[in-house]
Amino acid sequence: MSVLHFSRRRALLGGLAALTAAAAAPTAWALSQPQRANGRLLVVFLRGGLDGLFAFGPTTDPRFAELRPTLSRPLLEGGLLLARSGFAAHPALAPLAELYASRELSFAPCFGTTDESRSHFQAQDLFELGNGQTRGASGWLARAAQAAGGELRCVGFGSEQPLILQGAAVGRVELMPLAGAARQVRADRALAAIRAMHAEQASGAAIEQALATQSELDRLGGMDPQAARGANGVAGFPKLAARMAQILRSDPRLALAFIDLGGFDTHAGQAASLGRSLPALAEGLLALREGLGDAEWRRTQVLVCSEFGRTVRENGTQGSDHGHGGLALLLGGAPGRLGGGRLLGDFSGLAETALYQRRDLPVRLDWRSVLGRLLQESLGFPSATLTEVLPGMPGLA
């Protein structure tokens, strides 16, 4: 099936029927009977809170243009129709629209955690811990690596161990820095080092003044300099993904993998910022697919998501602020398992009464439900194991 460019009129006439009724609670995916599996799960985590409505937008909803007078334009004027969904992909995501058409990609517009704080740190902790809390001794991917046992390996592509990989027994999780990776500087460590170096010099006062000014600018713009938590820069993702594919393809025992990308906290000038980030994301995912080759791509499932979505209504600086439900992408070469080429979970439209606190998309697909399904399909985990890896997962209580 080819990807179609569409007019606003066709979208408005043909897509309203695709909007489903709102659910009272987040959807829980039904688990199948566990079986011996030989798959792989790769998690690509976008730190900063991707505006999912800018990436995959409900162009058939009559309120889309009203709520987003500038941010809706790229999708309404040049978006790529995602059949049977009422959504269109941003033109920069043409490779992902093609994967949707070939049933190698599905998307959930209202995916998320139970977090209600709209804090980067709390939302990221909730996702990475996977226990429904913001405190814990281990991340869910580390627990999954522990449960997988045997000779299966779990790898984090980076030089710093994220929370999601912490807490496993020695040898169950390894870090693999990628040559050429440009990582976001962790502000807390960098500032401490700079201040200590210049504390007794004349330059120290100038540095403190500059930091104070930047802090005020960050406060006014709503940007959080630590939101990326040392993640890889998204601009370099295509090259990193090609290298990741080589590594994963070389060792079938690499069954669990993680990479985080920074640069998605877009409070102002969002069209320009994401106009640079989205192509790199799409190119990287396509490079991963091509680098793995057909056989390895068929056994691989990829989850792409962020800690939360953004406000439905754009703000006064042509950006969007921290929200609740957000976008998740599921990719892989086995559409029978993924159910590729469809919208996952519920989407009830952009009417004010359908929004969370009348401002955000609600969460209709709980993150633990998605993770549990992917772990079961990739590694054959039974329900008892999933309870240990993802306590509180819907459908297991």
Solvent accessible surface area in square Angstrom, and as a share of the most:
residue,aa,sasa,rsa
1,M,158,0.71
2,S,80,0.52
3,V,29,0.17
4,L,89,0.44
5,H,132,0.59
6,F,20,0.08
7,S,61,0.39
8,R,123,0.45
9,R,175,0.64
10,R,138,0.50
11,A,6,0.05
12,L,64,0.32
13,L,124,0.62
14,G,60,0.58
15,G,6,0.06
16,L,87,0.43
17,A,102,0.79
18,A,33,0.26
19,L,45,0.23
20,T,67,0.39
21,A,89,0.69
22,A,55,0.43
23,A,30,0.24
24,A,116,0.90
25,A,60,0.46
26,P,57,0.36
27,T,41,0.24
28,A,45,0.35
29,W,33,0.12
30,A,85,0.66
31,L,49,0.24
32,S,64,0.41
33,Q,155,0.69
34,P,61,0.38
35,Q,134,0.60
36,R,237,0.87
37,A,33,0.25
38,N,116,0.60
39,G,3,0.03
40,R,0,0.00
41,L,0,0.00
42,L,0,0.00
43,V,0,0.00
44,V,0,0.00
45,F,0,0.00
46,L,1,0.00
47,R,5,0.02
48,G,1,0.01
49,G,0,0.00
50,L,8,0.04
51,D,1,0.01
52,G,7,0.07
53,L,5,0.03
54,F,1,0.00
55,A,1,0.01
56,F,2,0.01
57,G,0,0.00
58,P,0,0.00
59,T,2,0.01
60,T,2,0.01
61,D,8,0.04
62,P,89,0.56
63,R,50,0.18
64,F,1,0.00
65,A,34,0.26
66,E,109,0.49
67,L,4,0.02
68,R,0,0.00
69,P,71,0.44
70,T,33,0.19
71,L,2,0.01
72,S,2,0.01
73,R,131,0.48
74,P,37,0.23
75,L,0,0.00
76,L,11,0.06
77,E,131,0.59
78,G,22,0.21
79,G,2,0.02
80,L,12,0.06
81,L,49,0.24
82,L,0,0.00
83,A,25,0.19
84,R,158,0.58
85,S,2,0.01
86,G,5,0.05
87,F,0,0.00
88,A,0,0.00
89,A,0,0.00
90,H,17,0.08
91,P,54,0.34
92,A,25,0.19
93,L,2,0.01
94,A,40,0.31
95,P,34,0.21
96,L,0,0.00
97,A,1,0.01
98,E,93,0.42
99,L,6,0.03
100,Y,5,0.02
101,A,19,0.15
102,S,57,0.37
103,R,114,0.42
104,E,19,0.08
105,L,0,0.00
106,S,0,0.00
107,F,0,0.00
108,A,2,0.02
109,P,4,0.03
110,C,3,0.02
111,F,4,0.02
112,G,4,0.03
113,T,9,0.05
114,T,73,0.43
115,D,8,0.04
116,E,109,0.49
117,S,52,0.34
118,R,47,0.17
119,S,38,0.25
120,H,4,0.02
121,F,71,0.30
122,Q,73,0.33
123,A,0,0.00
124,Q,0,0.00
125,D,29,0.15
126,L,8,0.04
127,F,1,0.00
128,E,1,0.00
129,L,2,0.01
130,G,0,0.00
131,N,29,0.15
132,G,31,0.29
133,Q,108,0.48
134,T,53,0.31
135,R,201,0.73
136,G,46,0.44
137,A,99,0.77
138,S,18,0.12
139,G,0,0.00
140,W,0,0.00
141,L,0,0.00
142,A,1,0.00
143,R,44,0.16
144,A,0,0.00
145,A,3,0.02
146,Q,85,0.38
147,A,44,0.34
148,A,24,0.19
149,G,21,0.20
150,G,71,0.68
151,E,131,0.59
152,L,60,0.30
153,R,60,0.22
154,C,1,0.01
155,V,0,0.00
156,G,2,0.02
157,F,4,0.02
158,G,6,0.06
159,S,62,0.40
160,E,55,0.25
161,Q,80,0.36
162,P,22,0.14
163,L,40,0.20
164,I,0,0.00
165,L,1,0.00
166,Q,70,0.31
167,G,56,0.53
168,A,28,0.22
169,A,52,0.40
170,V,159,0.91
171,G,68,0.66
172,R,47,0.17
173,V,23,0.13
174,E,62,0.28
175,L,62,0.31
176,M,42,0.19
177,P,86,0.54
178,L,13,0.06
179,A,104,0.80
180,G,81,0.78
181,A,31,0.24
182,A,71,0.55
183,R,59,0.21
184,Q,67,0.30
185,V,110,0.63
186,R,72,0.26
187,A,17,0.13
188,D,67,0.35
189,R,153,0.56
190,A,27,0.21
191,L,55,0.28
192,A,62,0.48
193,A,58,0.45
194,I,72,0.37
195,R,105,0.38
196,A,77,0.59
197,M,131,0.59
198,H,45,0.20
199,A,67,0.52
200,E,169,0.76
201,Q,102,0.45
202,A,101,0.79
203,S,43,0.28
204,G,10,0.09
205,A,77,0.59
206,A,67,0.52
207,I,37,0.19
208,E,77,0.34
209,Q,118,0.52
210,A,60,0.47
211,L,40,0.20
212,A,58,0.45
213,T,67,0.39
214,Q,90,0.40
215,S,67,0.43
216,E,75,0.34
217,L,100,0.50
218,D,26,0.14
219,R,159,0.58
220,L,121,0.60
221,G,31,0.30
222,G,31,0.30
223,M,83,0.37
224,D,44,0.23
225,P,85,0.53
226,Q,74,0.33
227,A,4,0.03
228,A,16,0.12
229,R,56,0.21
230,G,2,0.02
231,A,0,0.00
232,N,1,0.00
233,G,10,0.09
234,V,13,0.07
235,A,89,0.69
236,G,28,0.27
237,F,0,0.00
238,P,32,0.20
239,K,169,0.72
240,L,8,0.04
241,A,0,0.00
242,A,44,0.34
243,R,120,0.44
244,M,0,0.00
245,A,0,0.00
246,Q,106,0.47
247,I,19,0.10
248,L,0,0.00
249,R,134,0.49
250,S,88,0.57
251,D,17,0.09
252,P,80,0.50
253,R,109,0.40
254,L,1,0.01
255,A,1,0.01
256,L,3,0.01
257,A,0,0.00
258,F,4,0.02
259,I,1,0.00
260,D,8,0.04
261,L,0,0.00
262,G,1,0.01
263,G,41,0.39
264,F,1,0.00
265,D,13,0.07
266,T,6,0.04
267,H,13,0.06
268,A,56,0.44
269,G,38,0.36
270,Q,0,0.00
271,A,51,0.40
272,A,63,0.49
273,S,28,0.18
274,L,0,0.00
275,G,31,0.29
276,R,171,0.62
277,S,9,0.06
278,L,1,0.00
279,P,36,0.23
280,A,12,0.09
281,L,3,0.02
282,A,1,0.00
283,E,91,0.41
284,G,0,0.00
285,L,1,0.01
286,L,50,0.25
287,A,23,0.17
288,L,1,0.00
289,R,76,0.28
290,E,115,0.52
291,G,25,0.24
292,L,1,0.01
293,G,18,0.18
294,D,109,0.57
295,A,66,0.51
296,E,26,0.12
297,W,11,0.04
298,R,131,0.48
299,R,31,0.11
300,T,1,0.01
301,Q,3,0.01
302,V,1,0.01
303,L,0,0.00
304,V,3,0.02
305,C,1,0.01
306,S,12,0.08
307,E,3,0.01
308,F,7,0.03
309,G,1,0.01
310,R,4,0.02
311,T,14,0.08
312,V,2,0.01
313,R,135,0.49
314,E,20,0.09
315,N,41,0.21
316,G,84,0.81
317,T,82,0.48
318,Q,97,0.43
319,G,0,0.00
320,S,0,0.00
321,D,51,0.27
322,H,32,0.14
323,G,1,0.01
324,H,20,0.09
325,G,1,0.01
326,G,6,0.05
327,L,10,0.05
328,A,2,0.01
329,L,5,0.03
330,L,4,0.02
331,L,1,0.00
332,G,0,0.00
333,G,13,0.12
334,A,23,0.17
335,P,38,0.24
336,G,74,0.71
337,R,78,0.28
338,L,10,0.05
339,G,16,0.15
340,G,4,0.04
341,G,1,0.01
342,R,109,0.40
343,L,34,0.17
344,L,2,0.01
345,G,25,0.24
346,D,30,0.16
347,F,3,0.01
348,S,26,0.16
349,G,5,0.05
350,L,1,0.00
351,A,50,0.39
352,E,76,0.34
353,T,115,0.67
354,A,18,0.14
355,L,19,0.09
356,Y,42,0.16
357,Q,108,0.48
358,R,142,0.52
359,R,88,0.32
360,D,0,0.00
361,L,6,0.03
362,P,14,0.09
363,V,15,0.09
364,R,32,0.12
365,L,1,0.01
366,D,6,0.03
367,W,0,0.00
368,R,21,0.08
369,S,0,0.00
370,V,1,0.01
371,L,0,0.00
372,G,0,0.00
373,R,58,0.21
374,L,2,0.01
375,L,0,0.00
376,Q,6,0.03
377,E,31,0.14
378,S,0,0.00
379,L,23,0.11
380,G,13,0.12
381,F,11,0.05
382,P,58,0.37
383,S,51,0.33
384,A,74,0.57
385,T,25,0.14
386,L,0,0.00
387,T,66,0.38
388,E,125,0.56
389,V,1,0.01
390,L,0,0.00
391,P,49,0.31
392,G,54,0.52
393,M,2,0.01
394,P,33,0.20
395,G,70,0.68
396,L,41,0.20
397,A,140,1.09
